[in-house]
Amino acid sequence: MALKEWFPPSEDKKDDMSEEPWGLWATLGFSAGILAFYSALQILVATVFVSVAKAEHPELDLEVYARSLSSNGLCIGVMAVASGLICTPLTLLFTKLRKNISVRDYIGFKEPLKREWVQWLLILAAFLFLSDGVSLLLHQPIVPPFMVDAYKTASSLPVLLFAIVVVAPIFE
């Protein structure tokens, strides 16, 4: 499905003042609601992981296992997919509740020109090169240890990659 189908252009109605996004307080309220729901989903997924682990290994130290979930690749992937696939539509719902403004206009989405894509990709490449260079000069790992652990513990690498490469950027 093309991006234009998800975010169709709005009709030009400059004289209608109801085409403005939600105000500060409404936006903060909706954001707090989404954050609370997101946090509840994260806790729910972690609880399921702990419950399943306890059922499979009754002798398991739950406190140690629960702490390990922050670098458990499968858990990170499932949390990100569950939260993203539920909270992204919730976010879009809140934007659609505002009448007479399209989601595209509400979030300020405009398709960049090819020149802009190239410009930002070059800036990103320069930033990554400099960032990695500074990390190496400071004798710091380029990839954080928790990400290495997440990769090693991902019993389903496709879930982790889908979460990191697709779901998380869309939700963000």
N, C-alpha and C positions, 0 to 999 in steps of 0.2 A: 504494500500500500504506500503510495507516494505521500511525502510530507504535506503537499498541498491539499490532499484529501482530509488529513487530520486537522489542518489549520487553514480553512478556506479564507480567502481575502474577504474583508468586510466591505459593506457598501459604504460609500462616502456620505456621512451625515454630520457635517461639521457644526450645524446649528443646534444639534440635540445634545444637551449637557449631560444626559443620562448615560453617555457612552464612556464615562470615565471609570477607571478601576475602583475597587473598594478603597476606602480610606485607610489611614494608618491603623486605627484601633481594630477595625474589622479584619484587616490583613494579619495583624498580630494575633488576634483571636483565632482565626482560621489556622494560622501557622502553629499556634500552641496546641490546638486540637489535633492537627496532623502529627506533630511531634509526640504527643501523648499516645496516639494510636500506634505510631511507629515504635515507640519504646515498649508498649504493651506487646506488640508482635515479636519484638526481639526477646523479651522475657518469656513469652509463650514458647518460642522455638527452643530457647536454652533449657526451659523446663522439660520439654519433650526429650531433648537430647540426654539430660540428666536422668530422667525416668527410664528411658530405654536402656541406658548404660547400667543403671542400678538393677533393672530386671535381668539383664544378661549376666551381670557380675555382682552378686549380692555383697561380696567382700570389698567392693570398691570404696575408696575414700572419696565421698561426694564433694567435699570441699576442694580437694586437689583437682579432681576431674572438672568441677565447675570453673575453676581458675584457668584450666587448660583450654577451655572453649574459646577464649579470645584469640587463640592462634590455631584453632582446629579448622582446617580448610573446608571440610564439608559443612560444618556449622556456620561458618562465615558465609559460604555460598548460599545455603538454605535461608539464612536470615536476610541476606540482601535480596534474594529473589522474592521471598514472601513479602517483605516490606515494600519493595519497589513495585511489585505487581498489584499490591493493594493500595498503597499510598499515592501512587502516581494517578490512578483514576480518581481518587478522592480529591487530590489537588485540582485536577481538571474539572471535577464537579463543582468545587467552590468557585472556580473562575466562570463556569457556565451559569451559575446562579445569578450572576450580575447580568441583568437584562440589557439588550441593545448594544452589546459589545462582543465581538468574536474572541475566542481564546487566543487567536493569533495576535490581535490588537492588544488584548489584556496583558499578555506576557511580553509584548514588544518584539515579537519575532519578525525578522525580515531576512530574506534569503541573501546571504552575502554574495558579492561578485566573485568571479574566479580569481581576480587579482587579489582580493582580500583574503581568500582561502590560502593562496600561495604566500602572501605576506605573513599571515599568522602561523602557517606551518614552518616558515623559516625562523620566525621569532621563537616558536616552540623548540625547534631543533637547536638553536643557539642557547636557549635557556637550559635545555637538558644537557648539552655539552658542558656548559659552564658549571651547572649544579653538580654533575658527576665529577668534573675536574676538581672542584672545591672539596667534595667528599673524599676523593682519593688523596688530595694534598693533606687533609686533616686525618688521614688514616682511618676513615669511617667507611663502613660498608655502603655500597651504592643501593643495594636492596636491603631494607630493614629486616632484622632477624625474625620478627613475627611473620613477615610475608614468606620468608624461606620456610618457616615452620608450617605456615598455612598450605603452601604448595606440597610439602612433604606429607602432610596429614590429610590431604584432599583425597578421600577414597573415591570421589567422583570428580575428576578434574574438569570435565565438561560443565558441571554445575558451577564450580568456582569461576571458571573462565566466563561463562554466560553472565554470572552475577557481576563480575568486575568489569567486563568489556561492554556489556549491553545494558543490563538493568540499572546498575548504579549511576552511570552517566545520564541516562534518561531521567531517572528520578531526581538527580541533582539539578 
